[in-house]
Amino acid sequence: MNIPLVDLAAQHRAVADEVAAGWARVLEKTAFVGGPQVTAFEQEYAAFSGAAHCVGVGNGTDALEFALRALAIGAGDECVVPANTFIATAEAVARTGATVVPVDCDPDTLLIDPTAAAAAVTTRTRAVLPVDLYGQVAPIERLRSLLPANVAIVEDGAQSQGAQRGGRTAGSFGDIAATSFYPGKNLGAYGDGGAVTTDRADLAERVRLLGAHGSPRKYEHPVLGFNSRLDTLQAVVLSAKLRRLAGWNADRRTAADRYAEMLAGVDGVVTPVVAEGNTPVWHLYVVRVAQRDAVLAKLHAAGIGAGIHYPTPVHLTGAFADLGLGEGAFPHAERAAGEILSLPLFPEITVEQQERVVSVLADSLVGESVHA
Ligand SMILES: *Cc1c(COP(=O)(O)O)cnc(C)c1O
């Protein structure tokens, strides 16, 4: 029995008819950029996230970059990011011209350490980008309480669509938030897509301008912009999937709880730690094991699509080598990078599939020296 890390086919079957009908209407009108479908999705996603405004863009990385640019962040500024994130968080900062300042994570939840973030603030710091890693909202209210008022918070919610913390939904924390509709995310398009959410009308307006060639009206370009919009065809897919997202996230939670139960009796596996107040949406189910690479190889040999998110902390990538931060700079993030293992998890995963994953994982640990 082969078990993929994610299975997008089942999700497609659930929305196939609705997507086909919606796409037929778009094709009939041959209006492929903008239009009522995009506006409708933006309104639906803003409501879903509990934010006043949503602006669709071409992908999640652009969403982060435009959020920063809307705050007038650029060369000479510094932005604090967690060392353990997908590269895009840091990439977006670097693309504005600002300097990336990585910080370490909490050793248990692997979310950004608010104290470390506050300690990294200098007179040049303009923003901190907490990442809702693996589908769990970062401790943003704690971060806010520790940061000077002039330092903005830009939530990277690419992995947390629908997640809650203290009764609030991901995408509504901070001054502005970015998300990604990359196909494998909890809310995935059929190609690239992304969005910014915020309560601030001025920031939303600025993001919309940046994604549309800096143009509020045709052939007027008061500012230098980009071309980065959410396609009409993708908006149709996203509206259809958004209607089902709460249910899919609940199914992920059920599967995550099942893993926790099944793994409780397996020595040498550390299951994910949920921070108090959080209701995660389990974008990824990440355990920790010693001898991770050997275990991963055995899982792959048995047809199980486990993965590593992410094997190299930002400061140790070639892209950020010029930060001059070597090994040892962020011990918690570095240690985690060597132990983390993402197990297959998607809303439709069956009990039998999970039993097989756990049984192969348990067998893989036998013979590996375990001191997790
Ligand atoms: C996926 C992801 C992004 C970037 O999204 P793209 O749509 O692929 O550009 C940013 N941050 C995190 C944490 C992500 O997981």
The ligand as a Gaussian input file, in Angstrom:
#p B3LYP/6-31G(d) Opt

LIG

0 1
 C        4.041000      28.095000       0.834000
 C        4.630000      29.087000       1.749000
 C        4.941000      30.398000       1.330000
 C        4.961000      30.866000      -0.100000
 O        3.912000      30.580000      -0.879000
 P        4.035000      30.474000      -2.482000
 O        2.603000      30.570000      -2.880000
 O        4.620000      29.122000      -2.775000
 O        4.853000      31.584000      -2.980000
 C        5.363000      31.310000       2.283000
 N        5.531000      30.959000       3.564000
 C        5.289000      29.708000       4.001000
 C        5.494000      29.402000       5.451000
 C        4.846000      28.724000       3.111000
 O        4.619000      27.485000       3.557000

